[in-house]
Amino acid sequence: MNYQIEKWQFNSETGFLKSKTESKTLPKLLNQLLMLFIKNNNSVINREEIIEVLWKDKYVNENALSRAVAELRKELHDSANKPVFIKTIPKKGYQFIYPVIDIQKSKKRKRKSILHYALFMLFVIITSSIVYINLKKEPYSTQLSLALNKAQRITAKQGMENQPNLSPDGNKLAYTKTQDEINSVVIFDLKEQKESLVISKSGYILESPIFSNSGNELISTARSINGCQLLWTNLKTLEEKFLASCTIKPESIMLDWGNDDSYIIYSDTEEKYGTVALWKVSLSNNEQQQMTFPESSEVFDVSPKISPNGKYLSFSRGNHTIRNIHLKELNTDLPTTILTQKIHYTVSHDWLDDQHIIMDSDQTGERLLYMVDISNNQSQVLGARGAEYPTFNNPKNKMSFQVSNYEANIWMLDLKTNETSLLVNSTKYDNNPSFHPTGNSFAYTTNRLNHGTIWIYDYKTKTDTKILDIPKIQLTRPSWSSDGEKLLVSAKEQSGLWSYELDLKTKLHKKLPFELENYAAVYIGKDIYAMSKPKNGESTLLKLDSKRKLSIINIKGISRFMPLSGNKLAISKANKKGLFSIELDGSNETILVSGFHADSLNHWTTSHNNVYYSDMKTDLGIWKINSDTMIKEKITGIYPHSVGPSMSINPQQNKILVTKTDRAESDVFITNINIQ
């Protein structure tokens, strides 16, 4: 249904909202909220009713609703103080006060004279011709942006429908669906507008479905407790078989077909050096060949795509913080070249033609789609907020992608009473909690303003306040000084990764004088330690002493570090299982937790001489190990699950902050494109 609301036109099926000057697609939650207001136009809706409709059986407090209403007001350019659309009714709820027009019902038939009709038709013909001529002259990026604005939602159920892949003829769509903790691959018939096949395998999580170029076969990854394998499926006979082992990295597409369907390109670990590289496996004889060679185990190669002309293999190389697209010229021994060199994180990409790649990226602070020209390495923003996994059919006249919405909230666990309480929640991602030295407040990161900002939550007054917002810069990982008067934060900006120091008394912030790009800075006494940006595949530890003199400590290959008492550090390593303790000078490395998985690098923290950790691959919950006595114990069955650092312990070690992704939804969209 299409509605006119003042200057806005709103499509309730797609969530598409546009005016003369801007257009956007509302996240699913805001789409549902606006539709609820429209259905109850000019009526007061109580808060409990709204929460029941939007969140159903899921527990949220009223703060989540307040955040959702605030975000919808922001999208409509409305004001809580002088509302045009949404009026707050104190102690009751909300009222949508602007008249809503149903565009379909409002169309009235009017008689027109033959002359008026002829003039009107002549105007339409002339205007259409002008639009067509202009459209032909519009660059690729403009045409794609217009197509994205017209994208239609294919899935609308709660949960995760993601990693879409269009069949070569554009008539079918494969994607993964998570339901009742089961990951299946769905084949969706776009002509019939219904699921035509669901592929599931007991004991396996199926991901990364990719149609063959003939459209008759499908390859996906099949993950189990024993590891990852490539699963080949004949879509006509439903015959299936495993081809080779593989490696899964978060959020990534792990494979692609060769242009003649004779081989598969996929990610797997090289045994000798432990690097995750791209491999080629022949479907005729299972012969395997390593295609790429990452510099070290700190970076990995994922998301392979072969160009339409078969000349290039493109892929993402990076880690859990930064990923860029690289190109390898097939059938040559030339080294790979980097295509995108900005400080950003790309989840996926696909080839539009032999010269252009469409990728998703967070380089502006929020995830959008970009077009990259491989001839000059230039990228242009296309739009589609929150979009990931762009994919095209072979004629390149259809494009699919997913739009994801994640809500991460911060919970408090009292270790004495074993009670949990929800402290910080919004419809966006709240994460990176860090207890103040007194334990009465904590700092955290949120993207509720569509880029990373730093806030403080006061545990006594139960209020939160924004304390640091730098335009066009993503801020993460707050860390306190021992006196609680300063904060260190990591900043991702166009010039790279850097650490800033905020003085809470003066409210002034400054970039720290590290000579090398760095992040994850923490105070240890009067000194500041940080990790360098991976260079030649390796991170090392940097130190600024009290006089802000820089030195480099010989600890390489770390993925995260936190201070321990007694001039020690706890560290994790890239692509190597285990948590380790080490002296501040890099000597006397000792293993603390041998089975800790490298992909859980953000789910641990320290307090005094204890390490608290949650390994997502083994017994779920939070564990504690004393780095001196090596005594290990499980302290709770609650565990964090989020992207980024997710735990903090108060100084008394009787309360834990845990970040949990309480809402994760993604839907698949499709649009027709006509590149002239």
Helices and strands as residue ranges (DSSP letters): E 2-5, E 8-11, E 16-18, E 23-25, H 28-39, E 44-46, H 47-55, H 62-76, E 86-89, E 93-96, E 101-102, H 103-106, H 114-137, H 140-149, E 152-153, E 160-166, E 172-179, E 182-189, E 194-199, E 205-211, E 217-224, E 227-234, E 240-246, E 255-257, E 263-269, E 276-282, E 288-290, E 300-306, E 312-318, E 323-329, E 337-338, E 349-351, E 356-361, E 368-373, E 378-383, E 387-392, E 398-414, E 420-424, E 430-435, E 441-446, E 453-458, E 463-468, E 474-480, E 486-493, E 496-503, E 508-511, E 518-524, E 527-532, E 540-544, E 550-556, E 558-564, E 568-573, E 576-583, E 590-593, G 598-600, E 604-607, E 610-613, E 622-626, E 632-636, E 647-649, E 655-672
